[in-house]
Amino acid sequence: MSDLRKQYDEKGYVIVRNAVDADLAQETAEHVHWLTARNPGVRPERLMHDMLVTDPFMHRLVGDERLVDIVEIFLGPNIAMWAAHYIAKPPRHGQKVLWHQDGCLWPLEPVEVTTIWLAATASTRENGCLRVLPGTQDIHLLSRKEQIAADDGNNVLGTTVHPSLIDESDIVDLELQPGDVSVHNPRIIHGSEANTSDGWRIGLTLRYIPTSTRVNRENHPAILVRGAPDAGNSNEYAGRPKYDPARHMPFSGKEDWD
Ligand SMILES: O=C(O)CCC(=O)C(=O)O
């Protein structure tokens, strides 16, 4: 496990193969299709935290011991997940994610946070996998002025970084199979291409923090996944949701959420 930390510190990212089993990855993909069918006005690249934070399957998934054990290597024993986001790219017209740095976009004090990106389907060069620029985690957190608005309606974030920060010869494509995860640093510059393939590319990006990090956004509960809240800040935590067949996707183990 310390090898994970070593690579993460040197390169700004690390891959963990088979972090969860194929059945859970499959259920995660089904969750996206379930949500998409119920929210036809929302692009599947934008199934965001507010839609997920009261969902029992999401609580089951983000608290999975196998994921939280990985996160603990980077953040220590008191852990919350403050932002979940399915970036699910449909076949042939899945949107790209322009080059960006995560940490400069977030209301965290301090910006101590680690992202787990879970592959629910294969994620490949052909279908628009996550790509990173190793080493860029050593740059500073970019200010608002250093970001460039790019709101053409055709990309997921509407913002990007200056092209001078991108050296294309350094790009590493993080190709994953269902159940693999990549872990990335909040300062590393990363993005992804559009999905022009015939299949879905479904990823779930999960932002974990030590509970000592303050989430400075109102009405934005996090999910406590291990250890204890920190008395030094007023983070809000979502309660454990009850599974309701009228409102939630059925999932393996749902009886534990009655
Ligand atoms: O899923 C993608 O293509 C991009 C993900 C990303 O930017 C992130 O997880 O921070």
The ligand as a MOL file (V3000), in Angstrom:
LIG
                    3D

  0  0  0     0  0            999 V3000
M  V30 BEGIN CTAB
M  V30 COUNTS 10 9 0 0 0
M  V30 BEGIN ATOM
M  V30 1 O -14.5330 11.7730 -15.8680 0
M  V30 2 C -13.8500 12.5450 -16.5360 0
M  V30 3 O -13.7420 12.4350 -17.7440 0
M  V30 4 C -13.1280 13.6850 -15.8610 0
M  V30 5 C -13.0690 13.5130 -14.3870 0
M  V30 6 C -12.4960 14.6480 -13.6350 0
M  V30 7 O -12.1860 15.6910 -14.1420 0
M  V30 8 C -12.3240 14.4580 -12.1990 0
M  V30 9 O -12.6740 13.4070 -11.6760 0
M  V30 10 O -11.8080 15.3760 -11.5350 0
M  V30 END ATOM
M  V30 BEGIN BOND
M  V30 1 2 1 2
M  V30 2 1 2 3
M  V30 3 1 2 4
M  V30 4 1 4 5
M  V30 5 1 5 6
M  V30 6 2 6 7
M  V30 7 1 6 8
M  V30 8 2 8 9
M  V30 9 1 8 10
M  V30 END BOND
M  V30 END CTAB
M  END
